[in-house]
């Protein structure tokens, strides 16, 4: 998921790994990382999250 970083933020990926994000950058990250950054107020989405939908246009 593509997001824009609004403020510097260090995200803990696992107990021994932290990824630093810098304000003003645009990044493409896994959905769970994007949701954590957005929930923390450190990022905003640039692309709409893909919705899992049972209907895919077939009739």
C-alpha angles and dihedrals in degrees: 000000000000117000139170116229111230099186137008108280136173112212120198108223093181134342093282102034131068126179118205120216121195126216115260096024125122116217140175110224138163114281095250091054092047092050091050092051093046092048089051090053092242097114146025127214119253095185127043112252112254111251119223103231128176092213113073101176098277120126 
